[in-house]
Amino acid sequence: MFRGRYEHTIDAKGRTSLPARYRDVLGSLGEKRIILTSALDPCLVAYTAPEWHAFEERLAKMPQFDRAVQKLKRIYVSGAVECDVDESGRILVPPTLREHAALTKDVVWAGSGKYAELWDKASWKKHFDTTEDERADIAKRLAELGL
């Protein structure tokens, strides 16, 4: 499980460190790579290989002509790249994914349970900050969902 929020940097070649706790998650699975893909928001999403395969299986069972399913496949599946974690604990983020998330220098890894998100720090701050009205709407929706 990916938990926590970690600030790192990304270099000019597109390399960034995977947080040590996330490397521990991979190590417990015997994995040395993550699946990194574009997201609906201006960020990237990182999955372990088993979680990614489970996601693809769920997606394959959905109606192929549903517009939302098609859009999700175009964003998530077409953008997916296997990224090896090097001996220094870094991954290389491909240019197309860096562009999607507008990754510059400072980045934030944000754990989301079965996956983690990778954000440009300024975009994260802007996205994370919400107004009182937005928080009320979110609280209402979460109550509707039973949380």
N, C-alpha and C positions, 0 to 999 in steps of 0.2 A: 504494500500500500504506500502510495506517495503522499506524504504529509509535510507540512511546513512551507515556509517561504524563505528563499535564499537569493541574495544579491550576488551576481558575478559580473564578469565582463566578457565581451566577445572580441576577438582580435580581428585584424584586417583580413586574415585568411578565412575567417568564419568559424574559428575554434572557440569553444566555451567549455568550461568545466561543468561536469555533471555533479551536483551536490553529493557529498560523501554518503549521506543517508540514502540517496537514490541509488548510488552504486552498491550499497549494502543490500537493497531490495533486489537488484539484478543478481548480485552474488549469491543470494539465498536461493535463486532460481537456476543458478549455473549459467546465467546469460552474460554475454559481454557486448551486447548491442541493444539498442532501443529502436523502435519504429517511431519516426518523427514525421508529422504531417501538418498541413495547413488546417486552420480551424474556421468556424463561422465568424468568430471575432478576429481582430487583427493580432493574432498570436499563433503559436505552434502548439501542438499537442504531442506528448511523448507517451508511448505505451511500451510495456514489456511485450515480447513476441507472443506469449500465450494470451495475453489480454487482447492484443491486436487481432489474432486469429479468431478469438471468440466474437469480437466485434464484427469482423467480416462475415462470420457464419450467421450472426443475427441479421445483418444487412442483406445477405443473400436470400433470406427467407421472406423478405418484405416484397410487396408488389413492385415489380420492375418498372411499371409505367406510371407509378405515383410520382408526381413532380417533385415533392419534397425528398423522396428517396433518391431520385435521379440527381438532384442538386447536391445532396449529401455525398453521394458517390463521387461526383465531379470534384467536390472540394476536398474530401477526406481521402478517398482511395487513390485518386489520380495524383495527389500530392505526397503520398506516403513513400518514405525512403528509409532503408535500413541504415542505421548509423552505428558504426563500431565505436566502442569506448576504448581509447588508446591507453597505454601504460601509465600516462599521467592523469587519467580520469577525465579526458576531454573527448568531445565529439566534434565532428566537422559538420556544420549546418550548411547545406547546399545554398547557392546564391538565390535560387527561386524562392526557397522558404524564408531566407533572410529578408528578401524583398517583401514577401507577403506580410510578415510581422514587423516590418520596418525596423529590424534589429540594427542598432548602430554600435554603441560601445557598452553601455550599462544595461544589463538584462536582469530579469527576475524569473526565477523558477518558482512556480506556485503549485503545491501538491493539491490534487483533487480526488484522492482516493485511488481508483484503479488506473488513473493516468496523471500526468503532470502537464502544466502549461509553461511555455517559455514566452515571456513578454519583453518588449523593449521597456526599460524602467519608466520612461516618461509616459508611454502609452498605458502602462499598468496603473500608474498613479491617477491618470485621468479617468480610466475605466473603473478603478476601484472606488474613487470618490463618488458618492451618490448624495442626492439632495434628500431632505427629510421626506418629501412626497414620494420619491422613488423608493426609499426604505419602507414607507408605509405600504406601497403597492406590492413590494416584494414580500413583506410580512403577511399581507392578506393572501397572496397566492400560495405561500408556503403553508398557511393554515388550511387553505382549500385542499392542498395535497396531503394534509395530515401530519405536517411537521411542526 
